[in-house]
Amino acid sequence: MGAFSTPLSGLMAAQDQLQTVSNNLANQNTDGYKDQNLTFSDIFAQTGATNGAGDPMQTGSGVAVSSTNSNFNEGNLNATGTPSNMAISGNGFFVTQGVTGMLDYTRAGDFTTNNAGQLVTPNGELLLGYPAVNGAVNTSATLAPVQVGTGIAIPAVASTMIGITANLDSNTEIGGSGTSSSLPVYDSLGSVHTLSVSYTKIAANTWTYTVSLPSADISGGVGATTVGSGTLNFSNAGALTSLTNVTPIVIPSFADGASSMTLSGPFGTIASPTITQTASANATSGTTTDGFSGGTLSTYAVQPDGTIEGTFSSGKTLALGQVAIASFANVQGLVSIGNNNYQPTNASGSPVVGLAGTGGRGTVIGGSVEQSNVDIASEFAKLIVAQQAYSANAKSITTFNQVSQATLAMIQ
């Protein structure tokens, strides 16, 4: 009898629901897993006749699965303390690349490092991001594997500028001195040298400055060697108006064999000076310099914008790269391919890859992973409903069988 197909479709639908619930429960401890649920639709109803009002008299033909919906709500964020672990707070997916070169998308951030120092998923897929050169991230570059291995080394970078923020006491007598400013600079070999900047008042609102370096740091130097000087001219309001008699800061040769050095600075520009002359104590409130010593990577940490900042043995902190985040117009259109990975389809739209915290993308939480969002109580409730539906459809088949047997008995 054709009527058997109707309860049979119900049995199959209930079985699919049981399978989905079972899969959810099995993945309740899977990082980044998203709870799934089936939706059903009736199969095209048969129209046999019409009633006296002209309305169709229809008989349903069963049920079928119409879609599988994933719940992409954020799961709980579990702090692991592992630097390589990451979680996305908000929308978006990590971008990974398998051995075939195909890009996959995942919410599971339980990354580790491989023997090449690259961040990888437990299945060996590479985490992709924007590369960095000498601490500068290039967000226009092609996505590349994120490198965080402890063997990463940075070469020394020589200083090219110095900056001093200071005040010279206007009450200082002519011929008197201000408090010297000291600051480190780095040569091309990464050695640190301490520059000393001293000040002498030579007239009202006029001071000279001298930049010196210990003789031991300079090849052939004797005593404190002057490497730069000039005159500071201030207005009667204490603002720097001009620098005159300036001798650029040049260190021709270092005792350790490093290259010669020319430094810009140290007092900003006339439009935006960093030194003043007021009736306040002589004081240096801040110094700046670029350059740094060489070193090897010691530790790293992930920032909310996905930047991975590495701390090197020299104490320098530089960006190693920036994790890329992908978003989709319709996440329900993504297809799960296993291993916590998704692939885009025409329904999901193409991935839009960018930086965390921009374009509606979530932020990255370092040292954490996103847990499964499966709710056990809800799954058990769905399990009971699916079991009852299966039993009811099985009972319908038994009833149809009894009717069939009775019909056959009447014919005999």
N, C-alpha and C positions, 0 to 999 in steps of 0.2 A: 504494500500500500504506500502511496506517495506521502501519506500523512506522517510516516516515520521520519521523513527528512526534517520536519519542523523541530521535534524534540531533540533530534540528533544534532542539529545546529546549536541548540541550547547547551547540549552536553559539551560540544567543542568549544563554545564561547566560555563556559564555566571553567573548562580545563585550561584555556588560555589565561583566564583571570587567575586561576590557582598558580599557574606557571609564573606569571608576572609577580604575584605576591611572594612566592617562594624565592624568586630572584632578588626581590627587594630585601627580604629578610637575610638572605645569604650574604648580601653586600652591606649590611648595616655597619660593618667596621672597615669598609673600603674607603680610603681617603678620596674625597672629591666626587664620590658616587651621588647621582641624582635619582631620587625616588621616581618610579614610573607607574603609570596607571592607564588602564584600557578604557576606551569609550566604545559603546556599541550602537548599532543602528539596525532597524528592522529590514528584512529582505523584502523586495518588491511584492506587495500584496496582490493576490489574484482577485479579479473582478468577475463574479459569476453572473450577476443580474442586477436589476435595480428594483427598488421597492415602489410602493404606490406613489410616493412623493418624487420619484425619479432619482433618488439618491443611490449611489452605487453600493452594492452588497459585496464586501470584500472579506477575504480570508487571508490572514497573514501566512507568510511562508518561512518564518524563522528569524534568526538573528545572526549578525556577522560583526566582527571587529572593524570599527570604522577608523580608529586611530590609536596610536600609543603616545601619550603625553608624558613628558618629563617635567618634574618639578625642579626648576632651576633656582629656587630660593636658596640663599646662602646657608650652608651648614655651620655648625659651631666651629670656631677657630681654636685649635689646640696648640698651645705654646710648647714646642719641643726643645728649644734651646740649641738646635742644630743650625749653624749658619747657612747651610745649603738649602734648608727647607723654606718654602714660601707659600703664602696663601693670598688669594685675591679677596679683598673686602669690597664687595660691589659687583658690578657687571664685568664680564670679560673672561678671556681664556689665555693660558700660556700657549706659546707657539713652539712646537717641537718638530724635529726632523728625524726620520728613520734612516736605516742604511740604504734604502732605495732612493732617498732624496725627497720622498713625499712628505708634505707638511701635515701634521695633525694638531688638534687643539684639545686642551685638557684643563680641568680645574684642579687636578691632583698635583700638589706641589711638593711631594716627598722626594725631592731631588737629592742626588748624591754626586760625587765626583768620580770620573773614570781615571785611568792611569795617565791620561794626557792632561789632567787638570781641568777638564770640561764638565759643566753641570749636565747631568743626564737623569732620565727617568729610571725607575727600577728595571725597565725593559731595555735600557740602553739607548733610548732616543735622546738626541741632543736638544737642550734648551737653547732657543735662539733669542738674540737681542741685538742692540746696536753696539758696535765696537768703540773702544776708546784708545786714543793715542796720546801718551804722556798726560793722562788724566783728563783729556778733553773728549767728550762723547760726541760722535758724529751721527746725529739722528737722520741724516740724509743718505747714509751708507746702506748697502744691502745687508739684510739680517745675517748674522754669523753666530756660531756657537759661543756661548758665554764661558770665558776662561777665568778660573779662580784658583788654579793650582798653586801650592805654596812655593813652587820653583820659579814663579814669575819674579823677574828682577827688573829694576829700573836703573838706567845709567844716571850718573850725576849730571845736573844741569847748572851751569854757571849763572850767578846773579847778573842782572843787567840794570837793576835800579834799586834805589833805596828811598825810603820816605821817613820823615821825622815830623811828629806833631809836638810842638813845644811852645813855651812862652818865655820871653826874656823880660826880666824885671826892669821897668823903665826908671826905677829909682836907683839903679846901680850907678855908681860914680864912674866918670870917664876914666878909662884905664882899667876898670874892674872887669871881672869875668862872670859869665853865666855858668850854670851847671852843665857839664859835658853830657853829650848823648852818646850812648854806645849801642851798636847793633851788629849782628852777624851777617856775613856774606859768604857765599860758596864759590870756590874756584872750579875750573873745568874738571878737576879730579875728584871733586866732592869734599875737599877739605874745608873746614870752617875757619874763617878769619874774623876778628873783631875790629871793626872800624870805630874810631873815637872822633866825635865832632865837638870841638871846643869853640867858645864864643868870647869875644872881647869887645867892650864898648869903647869906641874911638871918638864919638861925638854924640850930641843929642840926637836921638832917633837913628843912630847909625852904629852898626856892629860889623865886625869881621868874623868870619868863621873859618876854621881850619879842619880839614879831614886828614887824619893820620892813621898809620898802621904800624904795629911793632916791627922793628928791624928784623927780627927772627923770621918773619913771614915773607920778607922780600929778599930776593937774591942780591947779595952785596950790600944790604942796607945797614946803616949804623944808627942806633937810637930809634926814637919814634920818627918815622919817615912821613913827611907831608905828601899826600897824594891828591889833594884838591883844596881849593880855597875860594873866597869871594867876599863881597861886602853886601850886607843887608841894609836896605834903606826903608824906614818906616814913616808913615804919616803921623801927624800930631794926634791921631785917633788910635794909633797903635797897629795900623794895618800895613802889611808889606806892600811897598810901592814899586820897588825895583831891586834887581840884583846887579851889581857892577863888579868890575875887576875879577870876573869869574874865571877860575882855572878849572877845567873839567876834571872830574875824578878819574884818574887813570893809574892803574897799577901795571907797570911795564913787564914785570917778571916776578914769579913766585919762587920761593926757595924750594918748594916741592916739585918744581918743573911744570906746573900748570900754565895754561895759556895766559897771555896778558888780558887785562880786564878794564873795560870802560863802563862807568856807572852813571846813569842819569839820576836826577834828583838833587838835593833831598827835601826841598821845601814846597813841593807842589808847583802851581803856576801863580802868576800875579792875579789872574782872575779868580783863582781858588787856592790861596796859600794855606799852608799848614803850620805856619809859625807866626806868632804875634808878639808885640811888645806892649805890655800893660803893667799897671802898678800892682802886680801879683808876683808871688815868689817865682824864681827861676825853676822851671820844671819841664821834664820831658814826659808827656802823657802817653806817647805811643810811637812805635817804630815799625816799619814794614820793609820787607825785601822779598825778591823772588829767588828762584834757584833752590836747589836742594841736593843733599848727598845721595849717592847711589844706595841701593839696599834690595833686599828680597822680601817677598810678601810674607807677613806674619799671620794676620787675620783679615777677615773681611766681614762686612755687614750690609744688608739690603735696606735701602731707604724706601719710604712710601711711594716715591715716584719711579721705583724700580731700579734706581742707580745702585750699583754694587760698589761700595767704597772699600778699598783695600788699605790696610795699615802696614807699612813696610818697616824693616828693621832699623831704618834710619829715623823712624818716627814720623815720616811723611805720610799723609793720607791722600790717595789719588783714586779717581774713578777707574774701575776696571772695565766697565761696560754698563749698559742699561737694558733691563729685561723688557721685551716687547709684549704688548697686550693686544689681543684681537677681539673685536666685537662683531656681532651679526645683527642684521635687521630683524630676523625671526629665528630665535634660538630653538623653537619647536621644530624648525625645519632641519636641524642637524641630525645626522644619523650616527648612532653609537657603533663603533667598530671593535669594541672590547679594549682591554688594558687601560680603561679610564679615558679613552680617546674618542674624539668626534671628528666627523668629516662634513664639510659643507655640501649642500645640495642647491638646486635651483630654488627650492622653497625657502632655504635659510638666507640666500643671498651670499655674495662673496664676502670674505673677511675684510674688515677695515682695521688695519694694524697701526698702532700708534703708541703713545706713552701713557703710562698709568696716571690716573687722575685727570685726564683730558678727554674730551669728546664723549662724555658719559661713561668712561671706563672707570673701574674701581681702582683702589690703591693697593699696593703690595705690602704685606705684613711679613717681615723677615723672621726667621726662626720659628715659624708656625706652619701648620697644615690645616686645610679645611676638611672637616670630618663629613661623613655621609649624612644626608638630611633625612634618612629613613626614620619614621616614627613607628616604633614597635606596636604601640597601642592601636594606631590606625590600621596597620597591616593586619593585626589579628582580627579586627572588626571586618575588614574586607575579606579575610580568609573564611570567616563564618558565613558571610553572605554568599561567597562563591561556592562553598560546600553545600549550602541549602539549595542554591540554584541547580547544582549538579544533581542532587538527590531528587529534586522536583522533576527535572527533565528525564531522569532515569525512570521515575514512577510513570511519567507519561508514555514512555516507550513500552513499559510493562503493560499498561492499560490498553494501548493500541494492539499489542500482541494478543491480549486476552480477547479483544473484540474480533481480531482476525481469526483466532481459533474458533470462536463461537460462530462466526459466519461460515467457516468451512464445515463445521459440524452440522449446520442447518442444511447445507447443500447435500451432504452425505445422507 
